[in-house]
Amino acid sequence: MLFTSVKLHKNLDCGRITAVIALPCLHPFYILCAMEVFDERLPEKGETVVVGMSGGVDSTLTALLLQQRGCKVIGVTMSLWDGLMPELKEGKTLRASCYGPSELTNIEECRIFCREHEIEYHVIDVKKQYKNNVLEYFKNEYRAGRTPNPCIMCNRTVKFGAFLEGITDSGIDFDFFCTGHYARIVRPAEVLWNSEIKPCMIAGAADASKDQTYFLYRIPSSVLEKVRFPLAKSSKTEVFALAEKLNLAAAARKESQDFIAEEYYDVLFSDNPSTEGDIIDLDGKVLGKHRGIEHYTVGQRRGLGVSSARPLYVHSIDAAHNLVVLSENDGLNANSLIADDFVWPGGIVPDKPFRAQVKIRLASKAVSCFVEPYYSINEKFTGSAFRVTFDIPQRAVAPGQSAVLYEDGVIIGGGIIKRAES
């Protein structure tokens, strides 16, 4: 079962132990009660810690706090920028972004900080992996009519993937890898599902307003064994206050950071010109022309280029027929979703349906839901598929985004949304 401390009732019809809840279901299923977890310890004095640094206040303060704790700190920065984007026209400025020329400034700031505090520093080249796993993924998903989440893909394949491999390949030996993310690494008090293991899991940090767990859910438990987030119990306000008290230059740096500067979007997609097509309503009536499906996402209202007496939103995108479908706001509500490409803590797949909470995007609140395996001979899936049925209908469920499952703020699984069900 999921947790041996869960209070269960016996299902007399099937002779198995299962939870009882007033929902229409023909099969036994789990109902998750209060989850007891324990925080994994932080690095101790004398241990070697690699800190992923971006030049921002979170990672910079993380490095300094670990050094003050008595750890041997090694600063590392991943290099993503390949310099292939053309310079902007004179007079235009870019917002700070993960992928962009500002990386050179960030690396220099990290180098100066590490030199001032006698911290060993390295830059790890992951340009190729970032291009293949994040930039190409980003383009391909939009062109397929889905809404990608590049931060989730970057964390799984680059930041906690190729970056860590590059650090090891550089001959750097370490006990822990730490970053400035607002999240916690925990371990359950009891075994998961039908297994005999208690894997490392991701849980919410003290500052709920800065929760970053949604971005991290695909990181395998095996990787999390050596990952720690020292700022987990700090608020953002406290972090800034302490950084200012310690006279860190990073405290004055702007927080806003995009995946890629918006000014580069057209350049990024210029390898394959956009194809215009029809914008239609739910009845199939043509309302106008779109400039390429990669410019639209579910729930979008602005920039549609159609006139209507009532506000219209992107309801769905039909990539096969190059159509953008609009509806009024009520048409965006979904009762459930189908998702596949699931990941589970420790790789342990639940063996029965269960209750949980789900987030369908970073900015949404977790809502109660029922999760069950989904089968269809007419659809192709990546791995096993599951249906997530909401207790309360959810707005603008976007294929390509992630459905992340929680219990008591702890991630218990997640997958990629394939489609919404009304």
Backbone torsions as a table, in degrees:
resi	resn	phi	psi	omega
1	MET	NA	176.4	-174.5
2	LEU	-68.1	-59.8	178.1
3	PHE	-134.1	129.9	-174.5
4	THR	-67.9	-12.7	179.2
5	SER	-88.0	-3.4	-179.9
6	VAL	-69.2	136.2	176.4
7	LYS	-79.5	123.5	-174.4
8	LEU	-123.9	160.7	175.8
9	HIS	-122.9	154.1	-177.8
10	LYS	-88.0	129.4	175.8
11	ASN	-86.6	106.3	-173.6
12	LEU	-68.6	-23.4	-177.4
13	ASP	-69.4	-35.8	-174.6
14	CYS	-113.8	-6.4	177.5
15	GLY	73.3	11.3	180.0
16	ARG	-107.3	159.7	178.1
17	ILE	-88.8	123.0	-177.0
18	THR	-153.8	160.4	178.4
19	ALA	-79.1	151.7	179.2
20	VAL	-114.8	128.2	178.8
21	ILE	-149.0	149.8	-174.2
22	ALA	-81.2	72.6	174.8
23	LEU	-133.0	147.0	179.7
24	PRO	-70.8	102.9	-179.9
25	CYS	-149.6	135.0	-175.9
26	LEU	-90.2	-10.2	-174.1
27	HIS	-122.2	157.4	175.4
28	PRO	-61.0	149.5	177.2
29	PHE	-152.2	165.0	-179.8
30	TYR	-88.6	141.1	165.0
31	ILE	-118.4	121.4	-175.0
32	LEU	-83.6	123.9	175.7
33	CYS	-93.7	-168.6	-177.5
34	ALA	-54.0	126.3	-177.9
35	MET	-91.4	123.9	177.8
36	GLU	-96.5	121.1	179.8
37	VAL	-132.2	161.1	178.0
38	PHE	-125.0	135.5	177.5
39	ASP	-67.4	136.0	172.6
40	GLU	-72.1	144.4	-174.5
41	ARG	-66.4	151.9	174.9
42	LEU	-83.9	163.2	177.8
43	PRO	-56.4	143.3	-179.1
44	GLU	-103.0	168.2	177.3
45	LYS	-54.4	132.5	177.8
46	GLY	93.0	-14.4	179.2
47	GLU	-83.6	150.9	-179.2
48	THR	-91.2	126.0	-176.5
49	VAL	-125.1	126.2	172.2
50	VAL	-93.0	128.9	-179.7
51	VAL	-113.5	120.7	175.5
52	GLY	-73.8	116.2	-173.3
53	MET	-113.8	138.7	178.5
54	SER	-115.9	-10.7	-173.9
55	GLY	98.7	-9.8	179.6
56	GLY	-80.4	171.6	-174.6
57	VAL	-67.8	-35.1	-176.7
58	ASP	-65.2	-52.1	-177.5
59	SER	-71.5	-33.7	179.2
60	THR	-66.0	-45.8	178.8
61	LEU	-65.6	-37.3	177.5
62	THR	-56.8	-46.7	-179.6
63	ALA	-61.2	-43.5	-177.4
64	LEU	-68.8	-41.6	179.8
65	LEU	-63.7	-38.7	178.8
66	LEU	-68.5	-36.5	176.1
67	GLN	-64.6	-43.6	178.4
68	GLN	-65.4	-23.5	178.2
69	ARG	-75.7	-12.3	179.5
70	GLY	101.3	9.4	178.6
71	CYS	-82.0	152.9	169.4
72	LYS	-83.8	111.8	-174.0
73	VAL	-100.7	134.3	173.8
74	ILE	-121.8	120.3	178.6
75	GLY	-87.2	137.0	178.0
76	VAL	-137.3	143.0	176.8
77	THR	-129.6	136.1	177.4
78	MET	-89.7	133.9	-179.8
79	SER	-97.2	116.3	-177.3
80	LEU	-107.5	-31.2	-169.1
81	TRP	-74.2	120.8	179.6
82	ASP	-100.2	-2.1	176.4
83	GLY	72.1	13.7	-174.7
84	LEU	-83.5	-18.1	178.7
85	MET	-74.0	140.2	178.9
86	PRO	-70.4	155.9	176.9
87	GLU	-68.6	148.9	178.9
88	LEU	-75.5	160.6	178.9
89	LYS	-62.7	152.3	-177.9
90	GLU	-56.6	135.2	178.7
91	GLY	99.5	-15.7	179.1
92	LYS	-93.4	142.1	177.4
93	THR	-122.2	154.4	-177.9
94	LEU	-104.7	144.2	168.4
95	ARG	-72.8	151.8	177.2
96	ALA	-60.3	138.5	-178.7
97	SER	-146.8	160.3	178.5
98	CYS	-64.1	-41.6	-178.7
99	TYR	-110.7	108.2	-178.6
100	GLY	170.9	171.7	-177.0
101	PRO	-64.4	-16.5	178.5
102	SER	-65.6	-13.5	178.0
103	GLU	-57.4	-37.9	-178.5
104	LEU	-61.8	-41.1	177.7
105	THR	-66.9	-42.2	-179.7
106	ASN	-60.6	-43.8	-179.8
107	ILE	-63.3	-41.2	179.4
108	GLU	-64.8	-38.9	178.1
109	GLU	-64.3	-40.8	178.0
110	CYS	-65.7	-39.5	-179.1
111	ARG	-64.0	-42.7	179.3
112	ILE	-64.0	-45.9	179.4
113	PHE	-58.8	-47.5	-178.0
114	CYS	-65.4	-37.8	178.0
115	ARG	-64.9	-42.7	-179.3
116	GLU	-64.2	-29.6	-176.4
117	HIS	-108.7	14.5	176.2
118	GLU	54.9	47.1	178.0
119	ILE	-109.0	129.4	175.9
120	GLU	-61.0	140.8	-175.0
121	TYR	-137.5	140.7	179.1
122	HIS	-140.2	150.6	171.8
123	VAL	-113.1	126.3	-177.7
124	ILE	-107.7	122.7	-177.3
125	ASP	-80.8	116.2	176.1
126	VAL	-129.6	28.2	-176.9
127	LYS	-57.8	-46.2	-176.5
128	LYS	-63.9	-45.6	-179.1
129	GLN	-64.9	-37.6	179.5
130	TYR	-66.7	-42.5	179.5
131	LYS	-62.2	-46.9	-175.5
132	ASN	-73.2	-40.5	-171.6
133	ASN	-95.0	-18.2	-177.4
134	VAL	-118.5	-57.8	-177.8
135	LEU	-63.8	-46.5	-179.6
136	GLU	-67.8	-40.6	175.5
137	TYR	-58.1	-45.9	-179.4
138	PHE	-56.7	-48.0	180.0
139	LYS	-67.0	-46.4	-176.5
140	ASN	-62.7	-39.3	-179.7
141	GLU	-65.5	-46.7	179.1
142	TYR	-62.3	-38.9	-179.6
143	ARG	-71.6	-16.2	176.0
144	ALA	-93.2	4.7	178.1
145	GLY	84.3	15.6	179.2
146	ARG	-110.8	166.1	-180.0
147	THR	-108.4	104.8	-176.1
148	PRO	-76.9	163.3	172.2
149	ASN	-126.1	93.4	-174.5
150	PRO	-64.0	-29.2	-179.9
151	CYS	-66.2	-40.2	178.2
152	ILE	-63.4	-44.6	-179.1
153	MET	-67.9	-37.4	178.8
154	CYS	-64.5	-45.4	-179.3
155	ASN	-60.8	-41.9	-177.0
156	ARG	-72.6	-47.2	-170.3
157	THR	-96.5	-24.7	-174.9
158	VAL	-113.3	-67.9	-172.5
159	LYS	-60.5	-44.0	179.0
160	PHE	-108.5	22.4	179.3
161	GLY	-131.2	-92.2	-177.7
162	ALA	-60.3	-35.1	179.5
163	PHE	-62.8	-48.4	178.4
164	LEU	-63.5	-38.8	177.3
165	GLU	-63.6	-40.5	179.0
166	GLY	-64.7	-38.1	177.9
167	ILE	-62.2	-46.7	179.8
168	THR	-64.7	-43.0	180.0
169	ASP	-64.3	-22.9	178.6
170	SER	-80.8	0.6	178.1
171	GLY	85.0	13.5	-179.9
172	ILE	-87.2	118.1	179.3
173	ASP	-98.9	135.5	-176.3
174	PHE	-150.2	158.2	177.6
175	ASP	-91.1	-36.9	-178.1
176	PHE	-141.7	152.3	172.3
177	PHE	-114.0	120.8	-176.5
178	CYS	-119.2	146.8	174.4
179	THR	-135.7	175.6	-179.5
180	GLY	-93.0	19.8	179.0
181	HIS	-64.7	150.3	175.3
182	TYR	-95.7	90.3	-179.8
183	ALA	-166.0	172.7	179.1
184	ARG	-129.3	149.0	171.6
185	ILE	-102.7	121.6	-176.4
186	VAL	-129.5	168.5	175.4
187	ARG	-133.6	134.6	-177.7
188	PRO	-69.0	151.4	178.2
189	ALA	-72.6	-26.9	-178.6
190	GLU	-124.7	166.8	-177.0
191	VAL	-68.7	159.0	-179.6
192	LEU	-93.2	140.4	173.2
193	TRP	42.7	-123.9	-176.8
194	ASN	-102.3	24.0	-173.7
195	SER	-101.7	-173.2	175.1
196	GLU	-124.5	22.3	-176.0
197	ILE	-120.3	160.7	175.9
198	LYS	-125.9	82.5	-173.1
199	PRO	-75.1	161.2	171.4
200	CYS	-66.0	139.4	-177.9
201	MET	-134.3	166.3	-179.7
202	ILE	-106.7	132.7	179.3
203	ALA	-130.3	163.5	-178.7
204	GLY	-68.0	151.9	178.7
205	ALA	-87.8	177.2	-179.1
206	ALA	-64.5	-36.8	-178.7
207	ASP	-90.7	93.4	-177.2
208	ALA	-62.1	-27.6	-178.4
209	SER	-68.7	-18.2	180.0
210	LYS	-111.7	17.4	-176.6
211	ASP	-52.7	126.8	-180.0
212	GLN	-121.0	13.5	-177.4
213	THR	-62.4	-35.8	-178.3
214	TYR	-56.2	-37.8	-179.3
215	PHE	-73.4	-18.8	-169.4
216	LEU	-104.5	-1.2	-166.2
217	TYR	-64.0	-21.5	-176.1
218	ARG	-88.5	-1.5	179.4
219	ILE	-71.7	125.0	-177.1
220	PRO	-63.8	149.5	178.1
221	SER	-58.8	-33.7	179.8
222	SER	-62.9	-33.8	176.8
223	VAL	-74.9	-39.1	-177.9
224	LEU	-63.1	-19.3	179.6
225	GLU	-54.5	-34.6	-177.1
226	LYS	-110.7	11.2	-179.7
227	VAL	-101.4	139.6	175.5
228	ARG	-140.7	150.0	178.7
229	PHE	-122.0	89.3	-173.9
230	PRO	-61.9	-18.5	-178.8
231	LEU	-90.2	9.5	-173.4
232	ALA	-55.8	-33.6	-176.0
233	LYS	-101.3	11.7	-179.8
234	SER	-109.2	149.4	173.0
235	SER	-90.2	161.3	178.9
236	LYS	-62.6	-37.0	178.3
237	THR	-61.2	-42.6	178.7
238	GLU	-65.8	-37.9	179.7
239	VAL	-62.6	-47.6	179.2
240	PHE	-63.2	-42.2	-178.7
241	ALA	-62.2	-43.5	-179.6
242	LEU	-69.3	-38.7	178.9
243	ALA	-63.3	-39.0	177.6
244	GLU	-67.8	-39.9	179.0
245	LYS	-62.6	-34.2	179.9
246	LEU	-88.3	5.1	177.8
247	ASN	59.0	38.5	177.8
248	LEU	-80.0	129.0	179.3
249	ALA	-61.1	-29.4	-178.1
250	ALA	-63.8	-20.1	-179.3
251	ALA	-65.3	-21.8	-178.8
252	ALA	-93.1	-2.5	-176.7
253	ARG	-78.9	141.5	178.6
254	LYS	-65.9	143.4	-175.7
255	GLU	-80.6	-36.5	-173.1
256	SER	-59.2	127.6	178.0
257	GLN	-145.9	123.4	-179.2
258	ASP	-95.1	165.1	173.9
259	PHE	-63.0	-48.2	176.4
260	ILE	-150.2	142.9	-178.7
261	ALA	-58.8	135.0	-176.8
262	GLU	-56.8	-30.2	-179.8
263	GLU	-63.6	-17.4	-178.5
264	TYR	-96.0	-3.7	-176.1
265	TYR	-57.6	-49.2	-178.3
266	ASP	-62.2	-36.2	178.2
267	VAL	-66.8	-42.1	-179.0
268	LEU	-60.9	-37.6	-177.6
269	PHE	-93.0	4.8	-174.6
270	SER	-72.9	-10.5	180.0
271	ASP	-70.6	-16.3	179.6
272	ASN	-144.7	102.2	-175.1
273	PRO	-53.2	144.7	179.1
274	SER	-65.9	149.3	177.9
275	THR	-113.6	119.0	179.5
276	GLU	-68.6	156.0	178.4
277	GLY	-161.1	-173.9	-176.0
278	ASP	-86.2	146.0	166.8
279	ILE	-104.0	125.4	-176.5
280	ILE	-127.5	166.6	172.7
281	ASP	-97.9	-176.0	-176.5
282	LEU	-65.5	-19.2	178.0
283	ASP	-90.9	-1.2	179.8
284	GLY	90.7	2.5	179.5
285	LYS	-72.1	132.1	180.0
286	VAL	-75.7	124.3	-178.2
287	LEU	-105.3	-19.7	-178.0
288	GLY	170.2	-163.2	-178.9
289	LYS	-119.5	140.4	174.2
290	HIS	-101.8	163.4	-174.9
291	ARG	-100.6	14.9	-177.6
292	GLY	129.2	128.1	-172.2
293	ILE	-63.4	-20.6	-179.8
294	GLU	-68.6	-9.0	179.8
295	HIS	-93.8	6.1	-173.4
296	TYR	-131.3	154.3	176.8
297	THR	-145.9	154.6	-177.7
298	VAL	-59.4	133.7	-179.0
299	GLY	92.8	-10.0	-178.4
300	GLN	-65.9	139.4	177.8
301	ARG	-117.9	-42.4	-175.5
302	ARG	-79.3	152.5	174.2
303	GLY	73.0	22.3	-178.6
304	LEU	-82.4	-25.0	176.7
305	GLY	72.3	24.6	176.7
306	VAL	-125.8	151.8	178.4
307	SER	-104.4	141.1	-179.1
308	SER	-157.3	149.7	178.9
309	ALA	-69.9	-23.8	179.1
310	ARG	-123.3	152.6	178.9
311	PRO	-59.4	135.4	177.2
312	LEU	-118.4	150.9	-177.5
313	TYR	-133.9	158.7	174.7
314	VAL	-71.2	116.5	179.7
315	HIS	-85.8	-43.2	-178.7
316	SER	-164.1	167.7	179.0
317	ILE	-128.2	123.0	-179.6
318	ASP	-101.6	91.7	-176.4
319	ALA	-66.6	-34.6	-177.8
320	ALA	-61.2	-33.5	-179.1
321	HIS	-112.5	10.2	176.8
322	ASN	55.5	48.5	-178.0
323	LEU	-120.5	143.9	169.3
324	VAL	-111.1	122.6	-174.5
325	VAL	-104.6	128.6	-178.9
326	LEU	-109.6	157.5	174.3
327	SER	-153.2	170.3	171.5
328	GLU	-75.8	172.9	-172.4
329	ASN	-57.4	-41.8	-178.7
330	ASP	-61.9	-26.2	-179.5
331	GLY	-71.5	-10.0	-178.9
332	LEU	-84.9	-11.0	-176.3
333	ASN	-72.4	139.4	178.2
334	ALA	-128.8	141.8	177.7
335	ASN	-85.4	-25.4	-177.3
336	SER	-159.8	175.0	176.7
337	LEU	-143.7	158.7	172.5
338	ILE	-112.2	129.9	179.2
339	ALA	-132.9	152.9	176.3
340	ASP	-136.8	-164.0	-178.5
341	ASP	51.6	47.3	-176.8
342	PHE	-76.7	149.5	169.5
343	VAL	-124.7	147.7	-176.8
344	TRP	-135.3	145.0	178.0
345	PRO	-54.1	128.9	-179.7
346	GLY	70.1	5.2	-177.5
347	GLY	71.3	15.4	-177.9
348	ILE	-90.1	112.6	-178.4
349	VAL	-85.5	131.8	178.4
350	PRO	-60.5	140.4	-176.4
351	ASP	-98.4	2.8	175.7
352	LYS	-146.8	161.3	172.3
353	PRO	-59.3	160.1	-178.3
354	PHE	-156.6	163.1	173.8
355	ARG	-92.9	148.1	178.5
356	ALA	-162.1	-171.9	166.7
357	GLN	-116.6	152.0	-177.0
358	VAL	-135.8	142.4	170.4
359	LYS	-113.6	130.7	-179.0
360	ILE	-101.8	-3.1	172.7
361	ARG	-163.3	164.1	-176.6
362	LEU	-57.9	-43.3	-172.7
363	ALA	-80.7	-8.6	-177.2
364	SER	-85.9	156.3	175.6
365	LYS	-83.4	150.4	175.7
366	ALA	-70.3	131.7	-179.4
367	VAL	-122.1	152.5	-179.2
368	SER	-67.1	145.5	-177.0
369	CYS	-156.5	170.5	176.1
370	PHE	-120.5	129.3	-174.6
371	VAL	-116.6	129.9	-179.0
372	GLU	-146.5	151.3	177.4
373	PRO	-59.5	147.0	-179.4
374	TYR	-126.8	135.2	-179.4
375	TYR	-129.0	141.4	176.3
376	SER	-156.4	129.1	179.8
377	ILE	-80.8	-9.3	-176.8
378	ASN	-100.1	-1.5	-178.0
379	GLU	-124.7	146.4	176.2
380	LYS	-99.6	136.8	-178.4
381	PHE	-127.4	154.3	170.8
382	THR	-93.7	105.5	-175.0
383	GLY	72.0	-159.7	-179.7
384	SER	-78.5	145.2	178.5
385	ALA	-106.3	152.0	178.6
386	PHE	-135.4	148.2	171.9
387	ARG	-99.5	132.8	176.7
388	VAL	-113.7	113.2	-178.9
389	THR	-103.6	122.8	-176.7
390	PHE	-80.4	143.6	171.1
391	ASP	-67.9	-33.2	177.7
392	ILE	-126.4	129.0	-179.2
393	PRO	-51.5	143.3	-178.1
394	GLN	-112.9	148.1	-174.8
395	ARG	-94.5	139.6	170.9
396	ALA	55.0	56.9	174.1
397	VAL	-73.5	117.9	-170.9
398	ALA	-106.3	117.9	173.2
399	PRO	-55.6	137.8	-177.5
400	GLY	101.8	-27.9	174.1
401	GLN	-77.9	176.4	-176.6
402	SER	-106.9	143.7	169.8
403	ALA	-103.9	106.8	-175.4
404	VAL	-104.8	127.5	-174.0
405	LEU	-98.5	134.6	-177.0
406	TYR	-128.2	156.2	164.7
407	GLU	-141.3	119.9	-177.3
408	ASP	53.0	38.8	177.3
409	GLY	79.6	4.6	179.3
410	VAL	-105.9	132.8	-179.7
411	ILE	-74.0	125.1	179.0
412	ILE	-112.8	4.4	177.3
413	GLY	156.3	174.5	178.0
414	GLY	179.5	153.4	179.8
415	GLY	-146.8	178.9	-178.9
416	ILE	-94.9	127.4	-178.7
417	ILE	-65.9	125.2	178.6
418	LYS	-93.6	-44.4	178.3
419	ARG	-162.8	159.1	175.9
420	ALA	-95.4	155.9	175.6
421	GLU	-124.7	126.1	180.0
422	SER	-88.2	NA	NA
